[in-house]
Amino acid sequence: MKVIYDRDTDTLTVIFANMPVAESDEDKPGVILDYDASGNLVSLEILDASRRVGLPTQIEYQVIPVGVS
């Protein structure tokens, strides 16, 4: 997984798989979901990220141990 914030375009992109995008869908205005040819989610793009995300320049990653919710 890769997270990219582009300050020039104010776009936050989360890439889940390094696969070619076959189809894109704007789920909500400014939120674009990209899918591969099999319909699997490849990436998520948030336009105007500084307005939609608290701190687009910071990221916290957490893995919850198995069996803990």
C-alpha positions, -999 to 999 in steps of 0.1 A, spaced: 0 0 0 12 35 -8 -1 69 2 7 100 -18 -3 136 -10 3 160 -39 4 196 -25 3 211 -60 -30 194 -69 -42 190 -33 -49 153 -40 -45 124 -16 -42 90 -32 -41 56 -15 -28 29 -38 -38 -6 -26 -25 -26 -55 0 -19 -84 -25 -29 -111 -37 -11 -142 -69 9 -136 -97 -4 -159 -126 17 -145 -130 47 -122 -161 57 -103 -167 90 -85 -185 76 -55 -192 109 -39 -181 143 -53 -144 145 -50 -139 108 -40 -127 86 -69 -125 48 -67 -103 30 -92 -109 -6 -101 -89 -32 -120 -104 -54 -148 -117 -79 -123 -135 -52 -103 -111 -51 -74 -104 -18 -57 -69 -6 -69 -68 30 -54 -88 57 -38 -83 94 -47 -95 124 -27 -97 157 -45 -94 190 -25 -79 168 3 -69 197 25 -107 205 28 -118 169 33 -91 153 54 -79 166 88 -41 166 81 -34 152 46 4 156 51 4 132 81 -4 95 83 -8 70 111 -6 33 103 -18 7 127 -20 -31 125 -44 -46 150 -32 -80 163 -53 -110 153 -81 -117 177 -82 -81 190 -110 -58 178 
